[in-house]
Amino acid sequence: MSAVARPVSAVAESSPATAPSKAARAGAAMGLATLAMAGASAIQAVLYLSSFGLTARTDAFFAAFSLYTVFGVFTQSIRITAVPLLVGRRTMGPRDFAATLLVVAVPVALACGPLAGPLAGLLAPGVSEADQGLTQNALHILGGAMILQLAAAGAATLLGVWDRFGAVAAGYMAGAAAGLVTYLVAEPSTGELTLGWSMLAMAVVTAGWMGGGLVRARTPGQRGGMASPARLARMAGGILGRTVVYFVFNGLFLVTLAFASRAGAGDATVLSYAYLFVSYLVAGTGMAVGVSRVPDMTRGAQTDWDEVVADTVPHGFRYAMLLCAPAVGALVAGGAALVGEVVPESLPPGEVSTLRTFAALLVPWMIGALLVNLALPALFALGRARLVNIVALPVVALHLLVTLAADRLFGVEGAVGAFFVAPLAFAVFLAAAGVGRRRARVAAEVVSDALVFTGLAALAFSLGALVAALLPDGPAEAAAAVVVGSILYVAGLRVAAPHQMEVLLGARRSSAAAPA
């Protein structure tokens, strides 16, 4: 018996009527876990800003932290790309899977260990040599966190295949809490590296929790032996071949951040804050849908391949945009100003304006990133990993050219504003490659939803800002812009997206018609 055949068979035999509710519960659990991690990170971001402000040293730290963020998305993507290797007819066992991840971890250990010095120079070319030493020290700490997060993601992949999404969500939430506690305890003595130690603590707890979940979930049919070194190398190549596109795609931010580090001191830090906020929204919605649906998509991809993509991308994008658009609108309308009121000595009015500008410029990137994160799992389920990875290098080349041109013409704002071009082009290619005869309908739905939700959010929060302007300057004005804008947005959804509102509020019963 295959190492995972027994649990997978049980899942495969579940009735079609239970599949949507199971996917919804899994997606909700993973979305909740991601949002809990985002909340803990937001608290730490405000604390970090209050303690260390916006300096060349914080720019140096966030150069390393951006690599950690990109690698974090890479590890989470393994939970999507490795599933076909675990649920197909020729599956690898849990021990084989663990050994292949150990092979993947070796380059990380080298890059963040003996090669951390040269890597720091590449990540932070705009800071001084002394400050690059901080980048190097951060890489040493964050390297350990990356390896542990890779182990946690591997465990979460197996638990997801075995339908133990609750244990996965609990592990990530426990890790987020541990990271926040560590930050509060370590901050007085660890300086700008505090956030790095926090991430390491989070990784330790998350990996430990996931390991315990594996022990509890293991059955006698899941033990198996160890593969030969040659087979391990082939399996590691198979996982990397499926997953490298995620690292490349999210690594585009490292290019944009390098350009920002050459601008004024603190701009790279502000851009990192804006990107972390928006990228968590993408992960909490788009990637959560992919993680929760990829096992069933893999099992069902042999029946109607373009229906897999046509059912995943538009529906997931609609609900993701419904939640992401107002979140960015709230940050631009009043959230950034509210942070400036809380830590005025670290985020002066000029930097508040920069944060708002960067967040608004990242909206088109958010749209492209959501589409990519929704389309990639479906294409991997269809067995199109080679096609996807072939396009990754042209995407990088396009991003380099566009960013260089935009930076020359418009400065750092141009470089950030151009961030969406390559991701959106990649998303269009993925949709065209995967949707087939349904591409016209899918494109129409996606464009319509993007316009509706971004337009509604822009209108609602603009009106909220106008109403709040009647109040005296200060925290009350910023908070009022967020509150009023949110109320107007929800009211507008009753007209623009009534069905989606009913689904989110639980008004529709599971026996209702197919989801929109």
Summary of the structure (lengths in Angstrom):
residues: 516
radius of gyration: 22.3
end to end distance: 39.7
largest distance: 70.9
contacts: 1893
relative contact order: 0.11
helix: 85%
strand: 0%
